[in-house]
Amino acid sequence: MKGLVGKRKLLRIFIGLEDKYRGKPLWEYILTLVKENGLSGATVFKAAAGIGAHSELRTFSVWRLSQDLPVVIEIIDREERIRDFLNVIDEIIEEGLIVLQDVEVISYRHRGS
């Protein structure tokens, strides 16, 4: 997909693993929206630990019933598509951090291209 190569925007969404929207994990719902809105793709990373806005350490522990670990969703696409998508997700993210930065895609290869 040569259309993705070049100057693009990287959208990073930081949320909690246990955040929900309409009873579904928020990260999963966001991936559904990525597909529905025709973005180039998204990757979800589950962190081992993190300290958020409340300065509370979130980490894995076998002794906790709740494992609300940090999750980062990364999406790279053209600026106008990312900005349109920001309008789509604005209402559904109640807590979290969203950052946008300039990136340059050097290569994007996948099977079937």
ZAMARGU-4260 file (C-alpha; in steps of 0.2 Angstrom, whole numbers, plus 5000, padded with zeros to 4 digits):
<rodrens>
0) 5000/5000/5000 | 5010/5014/4994 | 4997/5027/4998 | 5002/5026/5016 | 5020/5030/5013
5) 5025/5048/5017 | 5021/5062/5030 | 5007/5055/5041 | 4999/5058/5058 | 5001/5045/5072
10) 4986/5045/5084 | 4990/5037/5101 | 4975/5034/5113 | 4980/5029/5131 | 4965/5021/5141
15) 4963/5007/5154 | 4961/4989/5149 | 4945/4988/5159 | 4937/5004/5151 | 4920/4999/5143
20) 4908/5007/5131 | 4891/4999/5129 | 4897/4984/5139 | 4911/4981/5127 | 4930/4984/5130
25) 4933/5001/5125 | 4949/4996/5115 | 4939/4983/5106 | 4925/4996/5102 | 4938/5008/5095
30) 4945/4995/5084 | 4928/4992/5077 | 4926/5011/5073 | 4944/5011/5065 | 4937/4997/5053
35) 4920/5006/5050 | 4929/5022/5046 | 4941/5015/5034 | 4957/5020/5043 | 4973/5011/5037
40) 4974/5000/5053 | 4977/5001/5072 | 4988/4992/5084 | 4983/4989/5103 | 4997/4987/5116
45) 4994/4981/5133 | 5007/4989/5145 | 5015/4979/5160 | 5013/4995/5171 | 5010/5013/5171
50) 5006/5028/5182 | 4992/5039/5176 | 4983/5055/5180 | 4979/5050/5198 | 4997/5046/5201
55) 4991/5028/5204 | 5003/5014/5199 | 4994/5001/5188 | 5003/4985/5187 | 4999/4966/5185
60) 4997/4957/5201 | 4990/4939/5204 | 4982/4945/5220 | 4971/4958/5212 | 4954/4954/5205
65) 4955/4969/5194 | 4969/4971/5181 | 4966/4988/5174 | 4982/4989/5165 | 4986/5003/5153
70) 4982/5001/5135 | 4989/5011/5120 | 4980/5011/5103 | 4991/5018/5089 | 4984/5023/5072
75) 4993/5030/5057 | 4984/5038/5043 | 4982/5055/5033 | 4979/5070/5044 | 4962/5073/5038
80) 4956/5055/5041 | 4964/5056/5059 | 4955/5072/5063 | 4939/5065/5057 | 4941/5050/5068
85) 4945/5061/5083 | 4927/5068/5081 | 4920/5050/5080 | 4929/5045/5097 | 4927/5061/5106
90) 4911/5056/5115 | 4916/5038/5119 | 4932/5041/5129 | 4928/5047/5146 | 4945/5045/5154
95) 4962/5044/5145 | 4975/5053/5135 | 4975/5056/5117 | 4991/5063/5108 | 4994/5067/5090
100) 5011/5068/5082 | 5019/5070/5065 | 5027/5054/5058 | 5035/5049/5041 | 5030/5032/5035
105) 5046/5025/5026 | 5039/5008/5021 | 5022/4999/5022 | 5021/4981/5016 | 5009/4967/5018
110) 5004/4951/5010 | 4993/4953/4995 | 5000/4970/4990
</rodrens>
